[in-house]
Amino acid sequence: MTDDILAEEVTTPESPIMEKLTAAVVTVFGLAMLVAARGIVLRNEPGGVDPRWWPTVIAVGIIACGLWMTFNAFRGVAIERTVDESSGQGWIQVGITVGALAVVLVLWHFGVGFLVLGPAYLIATNWVYGLRRWTTLLLFPAIIAGLLYLVFMLLLKVPL
């Protein structure tokens, strides 16, 4: 009985070389992004947060993740992961997600606002991927939409 259960579980084989290679690629990508971010030419120095700031922060985050992956790869820390087999259900979920995104873009073009479309899209995709608790269906999209609205509309003055 136990052997049947173990045989059904699909796991990835350990590959220390691939772990190290992946960590190196992530780190190099982060470094390249950092160089590119710092190379953004400004016509005048605005002082404070400028167009180079966010790409630099993201690049530093990627570098930190790559270095953490490298540290774990060389220490031999095994990451436990279970890989689900590809199924028709997964492809249907991806198709619905892409279709919902297309609907959002069309509605956005016709003037439907972010505070309606953002939460509606998150609720729809959460439902498609099987999340059914009220916190993930209602509370999570409301918090995310509120934070995005706060950051972009009120702090950065970027219209959504």
DSSP file (Angstrom, degrees, kcal/mol; ACC not computed):
  #  RESIDUE AA STRUCTURE BP1 BP2  ACC     N-H-->O    O-->H-N    N-H-->O    O-->H-N    TCO  KAPPA ALPHA  PHI   PSI    X-CA   Y-CA   Z-CA
    1    1 A M     >        0   0    0      0, 0.0     4,-1.6     0, 0.0     5,-0.1   0.000 360.0 360.0 360.0 -47.3    0.0    0.0    0.0
    2    2 A T  H  >  +     0   0    0      1,-0.2     4,-2.4     2,-0.2     5,-0.2   0.882 360.0  55.2 -64.8 -38.4    2.7    2.5    0.9
    3    3 A D  H  > S+     0   0    0      1,-0.2     4,-2.3     2,-0.2    -1,-0.2   0.864 104.8  53.9 -63.2 -35.5    4.7    1.6   -2.2
    4    4 A D  H  > S+     0   0    0      2,-0.2     4,-1.4     1,-0.2    -1,-0.2   0.905 109.4  47.5 -64.6 -41.0    1.7    2.5   -4.3
    5    5 A I  H  X S+     0   0    0     -4,-1.6     4,-1.1     1,-0.2     3,-0.2   0.922 113.7  47.1 -66.4 -43.6    1.4    5.9   -2.8
    6    6 A L  H  < S+     0   0    0     -4,-2.4     3,-0.2     1,-0.2    -2,-0.2   0.861 108.9  55.1 -66.1 -35.3    5.1    6.6   -3.2
    7    7 A A  H  < S+     0   0    0     -4,-2.3    -1,-0.2     1,-0.2    -2,-0.2   0.817 105.5  53.1 -67.8 -29.4    5.0    5.4   -6.8
    8    8 A E  H  < S+     0   0    0     -4,-1.4     2,-0.3    -3,-0.2    -1,-0.2   0.787  89.4  91.0 -76.8 -26.7    2.2    7.9   -7.6
    9    9 A E     <  -     0   0    0     -4,-1.1     2,-0.6    -3,-0.2    75,-0.1  -0.543  68.0-150.9 -73.9 128.7    4.2   10.8   -6.2
   10   10 A V        +     0   0    0     -2,-0.3    73,-1.4    73,-0.2     2,-0.3  -0.892  22.4 170.4-103.6 119.7    6.2   12.5   -8.9
   11   11 A T  B     -A   82   0A   0     -2,-0.6    71,-0.2    71,-0.2    69,-0.0  -0.903  34.2-111.1-125.7 157.1    9.4   14.3   -7.7
   12   12 A T        -     0   0    0     69,-0.6    69,-0.2    -2,-0.3     2,-0.1  -0.646  35.4-114.0 -84.9 141.8   12.3   15.8   -9.5
   13   13 A P        -     0   0    0      0, 0.0     2,-0.2     0, 0.0    -1,-0.1  -0.444  37.3-101.2 -71.5 149.7   15.6   14.0   -9.2
   14   14 A E        +     0   0    0     -2,-0.1    64,-0.0     1,-0.0     0, 0.0  -0.499  40.1 178.7 -72.1 138.7   18.4   15.9   -7.4
   15   15 A S     >  -     0   0    0     -2,-0.2     4,-2.3     1,-0.1     5,-0.2  -0.747  10.3-177.2-142.4  89.9   20.9   17.6   -9.7
   16   16 A P  H  > S+     0   0    0      0, 0.0     4,-2.2     0, 0.0     5,-0.2   0.858  86.4  53.2 -58.6 -36.2   23.6   19.6   -7.8
   17   17 A I  H  > S+     0   0    0      1,-0.2     4,-2.6     2,-0.2     5,-0.2   0.924 110.0  47.0 -65.7 -42.8   25.1   20.8  -11.1
   18   18 A M  H  > S+     0   0    0      2,-0.2     4,-2.8     1,-0.2     5,-0.2   0.876 110.1  53.6 -66.9 -36.8   21.8   22.2  -12.3
   19   19 A E  H  X S+     0   0    0     -4,-2.3     4,-2.2     2,-0.2    -1,-0.2   0.927 112.5  44.0 -61.4 -44.6   21.1   23.9   -9.0
   20   20 A K  H  X S+     0   0    0     -4,-2.2     4,-2.3     2,-0.2    -2,-0.2   0.900 114.2  49.7 -67.5 -41.2   24.5   25.6   -9.2
   21   21 A L  H  X S+     0   0    0     -4,-2.6     4,-2.5     2,-0.2    -2,-0.2   0.921 111.4  48.4 -64.4 -44.1   24.1   26.5  -12.8
   22   22 A T  H  X S+     0   0    0     -4,-2.8     4,-2.5     1,-0.2    -2,-0.2   0.920 111.5  50.0 -62.1 -43.8   20.6   28.0  -12.2
   23   23 A A  H  X S+     0   0    0     -4,-2.2     4,-2.3    -5,-0.2    47,-0.2   0.904 111.4  49.1 -61.2 -41.6   21.9   30.0   -9.2
   24   24 A A  H  X S+     0   0    0     -4,-2.3     4,-2.7     2,-0.2     5,-0.2   0.911 110.4  50.2 -65.1 -42.3   24.7   31.4  -11.3
   25   25 A V  H  X S+     0   0    0     -4,-2.5     4,-2.6     2,-0.2    -2,-0.2   0.918 111.2  48.7 -63.2 -43.3   22.4   32.3  -14.2
   26   26 A V  H  X S+     0   0    0     -4,-2.5     4,-2.3     2,-0.2    -1,-0.2   0.925 113.2  47.5 -62.2 -44.1   20.0   34.1  -11.8
   27   27 A T  H  X S+     0   0    0     -4,-2.3     4,-2.4    39,-0.2    -2,-0.2   0.923 113.2  47.3 -64.2 -44.7   22.9   36.0  -10.2
   28   28 A V  H  X S+     0   0    0     -4,-2.7     4,-2.7     2,-0.2     5,-0.2   0.899 110.8  52.5 -64.4 -40.5   24.4   37.0  -13.6
   29   29 A F  H  X S+     0   0    0     -4,-2.6     4,-2.4    -5,-0.2    -1,-0.2   0.926 110.2  48.7 -59.8 -44.4   21.0   38.1  -14.8
   30   30 A G  H  X S+     0   0    0     -4,-2.3     4,-2.3     2,-0.2    -2,-0.2   0.902 111.4  49.2 -62.1 -41.9   20.6   40.3  -11.7
   31   31 A L  H  X S+     0   0    0     -4,-2.4     4,-2.4     2,-0.2    -2,-0.2   0.911 111.3  49.3 -64.6 -42.1   24.1   41.8  -12.2
   32   32 A A  H  X S+     0   0    0     -4,-2.7     4,-2.4     1,-0.2    -2,-0.2   0.903 111.7  49.2 -63.1 -40.4   23.3   42.5  -15.9
   33   33 A M  H  X S+     0   0    0     -4,-2.4     4,-2.8    -5,-0.2    -1,-0.2   0.883 109.5  52.2 -66.3 -37.3   20.0   44.2  -14.8
   34   34 A L  H  X S+     0   0    0     -4,-2.3     4,-2.5     2,-0.2    -2,-0.2   0.927 110.5  47.4 -63.6 -45.0   21.9   46.2  -12.2
   35   35 A V  H  X S+     0   0    0     -4,-2.4     4,-1.0     1,-0.2    -2,-0.2   0.923 114.6  46.9 -61.9 -43.9   24.4   47.5  -14.8
   36   36 A A  H  < S+     0   0    0     -4,-2.4     4,-0.3     2,-0.2    -2,-0.2   0.896 111.9  50.8 -65.4 -39.7   21.6   48.3  -17.2
   37   37 A A  H >< S+     0   0    0     -4,-2.8     3,-1.2     1,-0.2    -2,-0.2   0.914 111.1  46.9 -65.1 -42.5   19.5   50.0  -14.5
   38   38 A R  H 3< S+     0   0    0     -4,-2.5    -1,-0.2     1,-0.2    -2,-0.2   0.701 106.1  62.3 -72.6 -17.1   22.5   52.2  -13.4
   39   39 A G  T 3< S+     0   0    0     -4,-1.0     2,-0.3    -5,-0.2    -1,-0.2   0.449  70.7 122.1 -87.4  -0.4   23.1   53.0  -17.1
   40   40 A I    <   -     0   0    0     -3,-1.2     2,-0.4    -4,-0.3    12,-0.1  -0.481  63.0-132.4 -64.7 125.0   19.8   54.7  -17.6
   41   41 A V        -     0   0    0     -2,-0.3     2,-0.4    11,-0.0    -1,-0.1  -0.667  18.3-158.5 -86.4 129.5   20.6   58.2  -18.8
   42   42 A L        -     0   0    0     -2,-0.4     3,-0.2     1,-0.1     8,-0.0  -0.874  15.2-148.4-106.5 139.4   18.7   61.0  -17.1
   43   43 A R  S    S+     0   0    0     -2,-0.4     2,-0.3     1,-0.3    -1,-0.1   0.878  88.6   4.5 -72.5 -37.3   18.4   64.4  -18.7
   44   44 A N  S    S-     0   0    0     -3,-0.1    -1,-0.3     0, 0.0     0, 0.0  -0.994  83.3-109.0-145.9 146.3   18.4   66.1  -15.3
   45   45 A E        -     0   0    0     -2,-0.3     5,-0.0     1,-0.2     3,-0.0  -0.629  27.3-171.6 -77.0 112.4   19.0   64.7  -11.9
   46   46 A P        -     0   0    0      0, 0.0    -1,-0.2     0, 0.0     3,-0.1   0.728  33.4-131.0 -77.3 -19.6   15.6   64.9  -10.1
   47   47 A G  S    S+     0   0    0      1,-0.2     2,-0.3     0, 0.0     0, 0.0   0.350  70.2  26.4  76.9 141.5   17.1   63.9   -6.7
   48   48 A G  S    S+     0   0    0      2,-0.0     2,-0.6     5,-0.0    -1,-0.2  -0.558 120.6  16.2  76.8-135.2   15.6   61.2   -4.6
   49   49 A V  S    S+     0   0    0     -2,-0.3     0, 0.0    -3,-0.1     0, 0.0  -0.634  77.6 167.7 -79.1 119.8   13.6   58.5   -6.5
   50   50 A D    >>  -     0   0    0     -2,-0.6     3,-1.9    -4,-0.0     4,-0.5  -0.661  54.2 -82.6-122.6 179.8   14.5   58.7  -10.1
   51   51 A P  T 34 S+     0   0    0      0, 0.0    -2,-0.1     0, 0.0   -11,-0.0   0.678 126.8  56.3 -61.1 -16.1   13.8   56.3  -13.1
   52   52 A R  T 3> S+     0   0    0      1,-0.1     4,-1.8     2,-0.1     5,-0.2   0.662  89.2  79.3 -84.7 -16.0   16.8   54.2  -12.1
   53   53 A W  H <> S+     0   0    0     -3,-1.9     4,-2.5     2,-0.2     5,-0.2   0.943  92.6  41.2 -64.8 -55.6   15.6   53.5   -8.6
   54   54 A W  H  X S+     0   0    0     -4,-0.5     4,-2.7     1,-0.2     5,-0.3   0.931 115.5  49.6 -63.0 -46.9   13.0   50.7   -9.1
   55   55 A P  H  > S+     0   0    0      0, 0.0     4,-2.4     0, 0.0    -1,-0.2   0.883 112.4  50.3 -58.7 -34.4   15.1   48.8  -11.6
   56   56 A T  H  X S+     0   0    0     -4,-1.8     4,-2.5     2,-0.2    -2,-0.2   0.925 110.6  48.1 -67.4 -44.2   18.0   49.0   -9.2
   57   57 A V  H  X S+     0   0    0     -4,-2.5     4,-2.1     2,-0.2    -1,-0.2   0.921 113.6  47.4 -62.0 -44.1   16.0   47.7   -6.3
   58   58 A I  H  X S+     0   0    0     -4,-2.7     4,-2.4     2,-0.2    -1,-0.2   0.919 111.6  50.9 -63.9 -43.2   14.6   44.8   -8.4
   59   59 A A  H  X S+     0   0    0     -4,-2.4     4,-2.6    -5,-0.3    -2,-0.2   0.909 109.3  50.1 -61.4 -42.8   18.1   44.0   -9.6
   60   60 A V  H  X S+     0   0    0     -4,-2.5     4,-2.5     1,-0.2    -1,-0.2   0.894 110.1  51.4 -63.4 -38.7   19.5   43.9   -6.1
   61   61 A G  H  X S+     0   0    0     -4,-2.1     4,-2.3     2,-0.2    -2,-0.2   0.907 110.4  48.1 -62.8 -42.1   16.6   41.7   -5.1
   62   62 A I  H  X S+     0   0    0     -4,-2.4     4,-2.7     2,-0.2    -2,-0.2   0.910 111.7  50.0 -65.0 -42.2   17.4   39.3   -7.9
   63   63 A I  H  X S+     0   0    0     -4,-2.6     4,-2.7     2,-0.2     5,-0.2   0.923 110.0  50.7 -61.8 -43.8   21.1   39.3   -7.0
   64   64 A A  H  X S+     0   0    0     -4,-2.5     4,-2.2     1,-0.2    -2,-0.2   0.914 111.7  47.5 -61.0 -42.8   20.2   38.5   -3.4
   65   65 A C  H  X S+     0   0    0     -4,-2.3     4,-2.6     2,-0.2    -1,-0.2   0.917 112.2  50.1 -63.9 -42.6   18.0   35.6   -4.5
   66   66 A G  H  X S+     0   0    0     -4,-2.7     4,-2.4     1,-0.2   -39,-0.2   0.898 111.2  48.1 -62.9 -41.0   20.7   34.3   -6.8
   67   67 A L  H  X S+     0   0    0     -4,-2.7     4,-2.7     2,-0.2    -1,-0.2   0.885 111.3  50.6 -67.6 -37.6   23.3   34.5   -4.0
   68   68 A W  H  X S+     0   0    0     -4,-2.2     4,-2.4    -5,-0.2    -2,-0.2   0.915 111.1  48.8 -64.2 -42.3   21.0   32.7   -1.6
   69   69 A M  H  X S+     0   0    0     -4,-2.6     4,-2.5     2,-0.2    -2,-0.2   0.907 111.8  49.7 -62.4 -41.1   20.4   30.0   -4.2
   70   70 A T  H  X S+     0   0    0     -4,-2.4     4,-2.4   -47,-0.2     5,-0.2   0.928 109.7  50.9 -62.9 -45.7   24.1   29.7   -4.7
   71   71 A F  H  X S+     0   0    0     -4,-2.7     4,-1.7     1,-0.2    -2,-0.2   0.927 113.9  44.3 -57.2 -47.4   24.7   29.4   -1.0
   72   72 A N  H  X>S+     0   0    0     -4,-2.4     5,-2.1     1,-0.2     4,-1.0   0.871 111.4  53.9 -66.9 -36.9   22.1   26.6   -0.7
   73   73 A A  H  <5S+     0   0    0     -4,-2.5    -2,-0.2     1,-0.2    -1,-0.2   0.904 112.1  43.3 -65.7 -40.6   23.4   24.9   -3.8
   74   74 A F  H  <5S+     0   0    0     -4,-2.4    -1,-0.2     1,-0.2    -2,-0.2   0.780 112.3  52.9 -77.9 -25.7   27.0   24.7   -2.5
   75   75 A R  H  <5S-     0   0    0     -4,-1.7    -1,-0.2    -5,-0.2    -2,-0.2   0.669 111.1-123.3 -78.1 -16.5   25.8   23.7    1.0
   76   76 A G  T  <5 +     0   0    0     -4,-1.0     2,-0.6     1,-0.3    -3,-0.2   0.744  47.3 168.5  80.7  23.6   23.9   20.9   -0.6
   77   77 A V      < -     0   0    0     -5,-2.1     2,-0.4    -6,-0.2    -1,-0.3  -0.597  28.9-139.2 -72.4 119.0   20.5   21.9    0.9
   78   78 A A        -     0   0    0     -2,-0.6     2,-0.6    -3,-0.1    -1,-0.1  -0.658   6.2-143.3 -83.1 131.0   17.9   19.9   -0.9
   79   79 A I        -     0   0    0     -2,-0.4     2,-0.5     2,-0.0    -1,-0.0  -0.839  16.1-135.6 -93.6 120.9   14.8   21.8   -1.8
   80   80 A E        +     0   0    0     -2,-0.6     2,-0.4   -69,-0.0   -69,-0.0  -0.644  37.5 161.5 -79.6 124.3   11.8   19.5   -1.4
   81   81 A R        -     0   0    0     -2,-0.5   -69,-0.6   -69,-0.2     2,-0.5  -0.999  30.1-155.2-146.0 142.4    9.5   19.9   -4.4
   82   82 A T  B     -A   11   0A   0     -2,-0.4     2,-0.6   -71,-0.2   -71,-0.2  -0.974  15.9-150.8-115.8 126.9    6.7   17.9   -5.9
   83   83 A V        -     0   0    0    -73,-1.4     2,-0.2    -2,-0.5   -73,-0.2  -0.866   9.7-140.2-103.0 122.6    6.1   18.4   -9.5
   84   84 A D        -     0   0    0     -2,-0.6     2,-0.1     1,-0.1     3,-0.1  -0.574  25.8-112.2 -77.6 142.2    2.6   17.9  -10.8
   85   85 A E        -     0   0    0     -2,-0.2     2,-0.1     1,-0.1    -1,-0.1  -0.408  39.3 -94.1 -70.4 151.2    2.2   16.2  -14.1
   86   86 A S        +     0   0    0     -2,-0.1     2,-0.3     4,-0.1    -1,-0.1  -0.437  54.8 177.6 -64.5 136.0    0.9   18.3  -17.0
   87   87 A S     >  -     0   0    0     -2,-0.1     4,-1.5     1,-0.1     3,-0.2  -0.920  45.3-111.3-139.0 164.5   -2.8   17.8  -17.3
   88   88 A G  H  > S+     0   0    0     -2,-0.3     4,-2.1     1,-0.2     5,-0.2   0.851 116.1  60.4 -62.3 -34.8   -5.6   19.1  -19.4
   89   89 A Q  H  > S+     0   0    0      1,-0.2     4,-2.3     2,-0.2    -1,-0.2   0.895 102.4  51.6 -61.0 -41.3   -7.0   20.9  -16.4
   90   90 A G  H  > S+     0   0    0      1,-0.2     4,-2.2     2,-0.2    -1,-0.2   0.904 109.6  48.7 -63.5 -41.9   -3.8   23.0  -16.1
   91   91 A W  H  X S+     0   0    0     -4,-1.5     4,-2.4     2,-0.2    -1,-0.2   0.870 110.1  52.1 -66.8 -35.7   -3.9   24.0  -19.8
   92   92 A I  H  X S+     0   0    0     -4,-2.1     4,-2.6     2,-0.2    -2,-0.2   0.916 109.0  50.6 -64.5 -42.4   -7.6   25.0  -19.4
   93   93 A Q  H  X S+     0   0    0     -4,-2.3     4,-2.3     2,-0.2    -2,-0.2   0.911 111.0  48.2 -61.9 -42.8   -6.7   27.2  -16.3
   94   94 A V  H  X S+     0   0    0     -4,-2.2     4,-2.5     2,-0.2     5,-0.2   0.919 111.4  50.9 -63.7 -42.9   -3.9   28.9  -18.3
   95   95 A G  H  X S+     0   0    0     -4,-2.4     4,-2.5     1,-0.2    -2,-0.2   0.909 111.0  47.4 -61.0 -43.3   -6.3   29.5  -21.2
   96   96 A I  H  X S+     0   0    0     -4,-2.6     4,-2.8     2,-0.2    -1,-0.2   0.895 111.0  52.5 -65.1 -39.4   -9.0   31.0  -18.9
   97   97 A T  H  X S+     0   0    0     -4,-2.3     4,-2.1     2,-0.2    -2,-0.2   0.932 112.2  44.4 -61.8 -46.3   -6.3   33.2  -17.3
   98   98 A V  H  X S+     0   0    0     -4,-2.5     4,-2.1     2,-0.2    -2,-0.2   0.905 114.0  50.7 -65.5 -41.3   -5.1   34.5  -20.6
   99   99 A G  H  X S+     0   0    0     -4,-2.5     4,-2.2    -5,-0.2    -2,-0.2   0.907 109.6  50.1 -61.9 -42.5   -8.7   35.0  -21.8
  100  100 A A  H  X S+     0   0    0     -4,-2.8     4,-2.4     1,-0.2    -1,-0.2   0.887 109.2  52.3 -63.5 -38.7   -9.6   36.9  -18.6
  101  101 A L  H  X S+     0   0    0     -4,-2.1     4,-2.4     2,-0.2    -1,-0.2   0.899 108.1  51.2 -64.0 -39.9   -6.6   39.1  -19.1
  102  102 A A  H  X S+     0   0    0     -4,-2.1     4,-2.2     2,-0.2    -2,-0.2   0.909 109.9  49.7 -62.9 -41.7   -7.7   39.9  -22.7
  103  103 A V  H  X S+     0   0    0     -4,-2.2     4,-2.8     1,-0.2     5,-0.2   0.916 109.9  51.5 -62.4 -43.0  -11.2   40.8  -21.4
  104  104 A V  H  X S+     0   0    0     -4,-2.4     4,-2.5     1,-0.2    -2,-0.2   0.924 110.1  48.9 -59.7 -45.0   -9.6   43.1  -18.8
  105  105 A L  H  X S+     0   0    0     -4,-2.4     4,-1.9     2,-0.2    -1,-0.2   0.889 112.2  48.0 -64.9 -38.9   -7.5   44.8  -21.5
  106  106 A V  H  X S+     0   0    0     -4,-2.2     4,-1.4     2,-0.2    -2,-0.2   0.939 113.8  46.5 -66.0 -46.2  -10.5   45.4  -23.7
  107  107 A L  H  <>S+     0   0    0     -4,-2.8     5,-2.3     1,-0.2    -2,-0.2   0.874 110.3  53.7 -64.1 -36.3  -12.6   46.7  -20.8
  108  108 A W  H ><5S+     0   0    0     -4,-2.5     3,-1.8     1,-0.2    -1,-0.2   0.908 104.8  55.1 -62.1 -41.5   -9.7   49.0  -19.8
  109  109 A H  H 3<5S+     0   0    0     -4,-1.9    -1,-0.2     1,-0.3    -2,-0.2   0.839 106.0  52.4 -60.1 -33.4   -9.6   50.3  -23.3
  110  110 A F  T 3<5S-     0   0    0     -4,-1.4    -1,-0.3    -3,-0.1    -2,-0.2   0.284 128.1 -95.8 -90.6  11.3  -13.3   51.3  -23.0
  111  111 A G  T < 5 +     0   0    0     -3,-1.8     2,-0.3     1,-0.3    -3,-0.2   0.525  69.3 150.4  96.5   5.9  -12.7   53.2  -19.8
  112  112 A V      < -     0   0    0     -5,-2.3    -1,-0.3    -8,-0.1    -2,-0.0  -0.592  48.5-116.4 -71.6 133.2  -13.6   50.7  -17.0
  113  113 A G    >>  -     0   0    0     -2,-0.3     4,-2.5     1,-0.1     3,-1.0  -0.170   7.8-117.1 -77.2 162.6  -11.4   51.7  -14.1
  114  114 A F  H 3> S+     0   0    0      1,-0.2     4,-3.0     2,-0.2    -1,-0.1   0.864 110.8  63.1 -62.9 -39.2   -8.6   49.8  -12.3
  115  115 A L  H 34 S+     0   0    0      1,-0.2    -1,-0.2     2,-0.2    30,-0.1   0.675 113.4  36.3 -66.7 -14.6  -10.5   49.6   -9.0
  116  116 A V  H <> S+     0   0    0     -3,-1.0     4,-1.6     3,-0.1    -2,-0.2   0.821 122.4  41.8 -95.4 -48.8  -13.1   47.5  -10.7
  117  117 A L  H  X S+     0   0    0     -4,-2.5     4,-2.7     2,-0.2     5,-0.2   0.889 109.3  57.0 -70.3 -41.0  -10.9   45.5  -13.1
  118  118 A G  H  X S+     0   0    0     -4,-3.0     4,-2.2     1,-0.2     5,-0.2   0.964 113.2  37.0 -58.2 -58.2   -8.1   44.7  -10.7
  119  119 A P  H  > S+     0   0    0      0, 0.0     4,-2.8     0, 0.0     5,-0.2   0.886 115.9  55.1 -62.9 -37.1  -10.1   43.0   -8.0
  120  120 A A  H  X S+     0   0    0     -4,-1.6     4,-2.4     1,-0.2    -2,-0.2   0.916 109.6  46.9 -62.2 -41.6  -12.4   41.3  -10.5
  121  121 A Y  H  X S+     0   0    0     -4,-2.7     4,-2.7     2,-0.2     5,-0.2   0.921 113.2  48.2 -65.5 -43.7   -9.4   39.8  -12.3
  122  122 A L  H  X S+     0   0    0     -4,-2.2     4,-2.4    -5,-0.2    -2,-0.2   0.902 112.1  49.2 -64.3 -40.4   -7.8   38.6   -9.1
  123  123 A I  H  X S+     0   0    0     -4,-2.8     4,-2.2     2,-0.2    -2,-0.2   0.935 112.7  48.3 -63.0 -45.2  -11.1   37.1   -7.9
  124  124 A A  H  X S+     0   0    0     -4,-2.4     4,-2.4    -5,-0.2    -2,-0.2   0.929 114.2  44.3 -62.5 -46.3  -11.6   35.3  -11.3
  125  125 A T  H  X S+     0   0    0     -4,-2.7     4,-2.1     2,-0.2    -1,-0.2   0.886 111.9  52.9 -69.9 -36.5   -8.1   33.9  -11.4
  126  126 A N  H  <>S+     0   0    0     -4,-2.4     5,-2.7    -5,-0.2    -1,-0.2   0.917 111.6  47.4 -60.3 -41.5   -8.3   32.8   -7.7
  127  127 A W  H ><5S+     0   0    0     -4,-2.2     3,-1.5     1,-0.2    -2,-0.2   0.918 110.3  51.7 -65.4 -44.0  -11.5   31.0   -8.5
  128  128 A V  H 3<5S+     0   0    0     -4,-2.4    -1,-0.2     1,-0.3    -2,-0.2   0.879 109.0  50.8 -61.1 -38.5  -10.1   29.3  -11.6
  129  129 A Y  T 3<5S-     0   0    0     -4,-2.1    -1,-0.3    -5,-0.2    -2,-0.2   0.308 124.5-100.5 -88.4  10.5   -7.1   28.0   -9.6
  130  130 A G  T < 5S+     0   0    0     -3,-1.5     2,-0.6     1,-0.3    -3,-0.2   0.567  71.4 143.5  93.2   9.7   -9.2   26.5   -6.9
  131  131 A L      < +     0   0    0     -5,-2.7    -1,-0.3    -6,-0.2    -2,-0.1  -0.747  12.0 161.8 -85.6 123.3   -9.1   29.1   -4.1
  132  132 A R        +     0   0    0     -2,-0.6    -1,-0.1     5,-0.0     2,-0.1   0.511  30.3 110.3-122.7  -8.2  -12.5   29.2   -2.5
  133  133 A R  S  > S-     0   0    0      1,-0.1     4,-2.0     4,-0.0     3,-0.4  -0.417  72.0-123.8 -71.3 149.0  -12.1   30.8    1.0
  134  134 A W  H  >>S+     0   0    0      1,-0.2     4,-2.7     2,-0.2     5,-1.3   0.810 109.0  60.2 -64.1 -28.9  -13.6   34.3    1.3
  135  135 A T  I  4>S+     0   0    0      1,-0.2     5,-2.8     3,-0.2    -1,-0.2   0.903 111.2  38.8 -66.8 -38.7  -10.2   35.7    2.4
  136  136 A T  I  45S+     0   0    0     -3,-0.4    -2,-0.2     3,-0.2    -1,-0.2   0.792 120.9  45.3 -81.3 -26.8   -8.6   34.7   -0.8
  137  137 A L  I  <5S+     0   0    0     -4,-2.0    -2,-0.2     3,-0.1    -3,-0.2   0.836 134.2   6.3 -84.8 -32.4  -11.6   35.6   -3.0
  138  138 A L  I  X5S+     0   0    0     -4,-2.7     4,-1.6    -5,-0.2    -3,-0.2   0.779 127.6  46.4-117.9 -47.8  -12.5   38.9   -1.5
  139  139 A L  I  ><S+     0   0    0     -5,-1.3     4,-2.5     2,-0.2     5,-0.2   0.940 111.1  50.5 -69.3 -48.2  -10.0   40.2    1.1
  140  140 A F  H  ><S+     0   0    0     -5,-2.8     4,-2.6     1,-0.2     5,-0.2   0.939 112.6  45.4 -58.0 -51.7   -6.8   39.5   -0.9
  141  141 A P  H  > S+     0   0    0      0, 0.0     4,-2.6     0, 0.0     5,-0.2   0.886 113.3  51.3 -61.5 -36.2   -7.9   41.2   -4.1
  142  142 A A  H  X S+     0   0    0     -4,-1.6     4,-2.2     2,-0.2    -2,-0.2   0.921 112.5  45.2 -66.1 -42.4   -9.3   44.2   -2.1
  143  143 A I  H  X S+     0   0    0     -4,-2.5     4,-2.6     2,-0.2     5,-0.2   0.935 115.2  46.9 -66.2 -46.3   -6.0   44.6   -0.2
  144  144 A I  H  X S+     0   0    0     -4,-2.6     4,-2.7    -5,-0.2     5,-0.2   0.934 114.4  46.7 -62.3 -46.8   -3.8   44.3   -3.4
  145  145 A A  H  X S+     0   0    0     -4,-2.6     4,-2.5    -5,-0.2    -1,-0.2   0.907 113.1  50.2 -62.9 -41.0   -5.9   46.7   -5.4
  146  146 A G  H  X S+     0   0    0     -4,-2.2     4,-2.6    -5,-0.2    -2,-0.2   0.917 111.8  47.0 -63.0 -43.9   -6.0   49.2   -2.6
  147  147 A L  H  X S+     0   0    0     -4,-2.6     4,-2.8     2,-0.2     5,-0.2   0.924 113.3  48.1 -64.4 -44.4   -2.2   49.0   -2.2
  148  148 A L  H  X S+     0   0    0     -4,-2.7     4,-2.8     2,-0.2     5,-0.5   0.915 113.1  48.5 -62.3 -42.3   -1.6   49.4   -5.9
  149  149 A Y  H  X>S+     0   0    0     -4,-2.5     4,-1.9    -5,-0.2     5,-1.2   0.934 112.5  48.9 -61.6 -46.0   -4.0   52.3   -6.0
  150  150 A L  I  X>S+     0   0    0     -4,-2.6     5,-1.8    -5,-0.2     4,-0.5   0.935 116.4  41.7 -59.4 -48.5   -2.3   53.9   -3.0
  151  151 A V  I  <>S+     0   0    0     -4,-2.8     5,-2.3     3,-0.2     6,-0.2   0.953 125.4  31.3 -67.3 -50.4    1.2   53.5   -4.5
  152  152 A F  I  <5S+     0   0    0     -4,-2.8     6,-3.6    -5,-0.2    -3,-0.2   0.940 127.8  32.7 -80.4 -46.9    0.5   54.4   -8.1
  153  153 A M  I  <5S+     0   0    0     -4,-1.9    -3,-0.2    -5,-0.5    -2,-0.1   0.938 130.6  27.0 -77.7 -46.7   -2.3   57.0   -7.9
  154  154 A L  I  <<S+     0   0    0     -5,-1.2    -3,-0.2    -4,-0.5    -4,-0.1   0.901 131.6  29.0 -88.6 -41.9   -1.6   58.8   -4.7
  155  155 A L  I   <S+     0   0    0     -5,-1.8    -3,-0.2    -6,-0.2    -4,-0.2   0.929 133.4  26.6 -86.5 -48.1    2.2   58.4   -4.1
  156  156 A L  S   <S-     0   0    0     -5,-2.3    -3,-0.2    -6,-0.2    -4,-0.2   0.584  92.7-134.1 -93.2 -10.3    3.6   58.2   -7.7
  157  157 A K        +     0   0    0      1,-0.2    -4,-0.2    -6,-0.2    -5,-0.1   0.860  52.5 148.7  58.1  38.3    0.8   60.2   -9.4
  158  158 A V        -     0   0    0     -6,-3.6    -1,-0.2    -7,-0.1     2,-0.2  -0.915  47.9-126.3-102.0 118.7    0.6   57.5  -12.2
  159  159 A P              0   0    0      0, 0.0    -6,-0.0     0, 0.0    -7,-0.0  -0.421 360.0 360.0 -68.4 134.8   -2.9   57.2  -13.5
  160  160 A L              0   0    0     -2,-0.2   -46,-0.1   -11,-0.1   -11,-0.0   0.398 360.0 360.0-102.5 360.0   -4.3   53.7  -13.5
